[in-house]
Amino acid sequence: MDPNFTKNRQVAGEHAGHAVWGPVNPPQLLGIHGTYVAVDFDICVADGACIEACPVNVYEWFETPGHPASEKKADPAREADCIFCLACETVCPPMAIKITKRS
């Protein structure tokens, strides 16, 4: 995932209380969901490792029918609850998660 996505992309919308960074063109391009807990939906393969690793249940499954990588994604639905332990970022096989502490 691009660590500078907040500088290199524009906010394209909002979902479940978090920003969605474009480009977005469903079902192929779904963008990056979240800012401090950011999941690149375009490379997420939905193996669930982040959901299992998160001690505060930040993530929940979100259905994405027709997306070429997987038909569901780990959505940072409770981004504000993140304790910045980096467990999810560490276990993500395709490195689709970027955790950034709020300033």
C-alpha positions, 0 to 999 in steps of 0.5 A: 500500500502507498504510505503516502495515500493521503497526499497522493489520492483524493477523498472520494466519499465516506463509508461506515464513518470513515473516508474512502480514498479514490479512485473508486469505480466499483466493482473493480476499483474500491479505493482505500477505506479509512485514514488512520486504519487504512485498508486498500480494498483493491489488494485485500484478499479477505483472508481474515488475518487482520480481523483475528489479530485485532484485539479491539475489533476494529474490522468487520466484513463488507461484501464486495461482489464482483471485485477481482481480488475477493468478494468481501473485504475487512472494513475498518468500521470502528477505526476510532477504536484502534489502539495502534498496536499494528497487529493487523498490519503485521499479519496482512499477507498482501500488505493491504493495511497501513496504520498511522497514529493520529497526530 
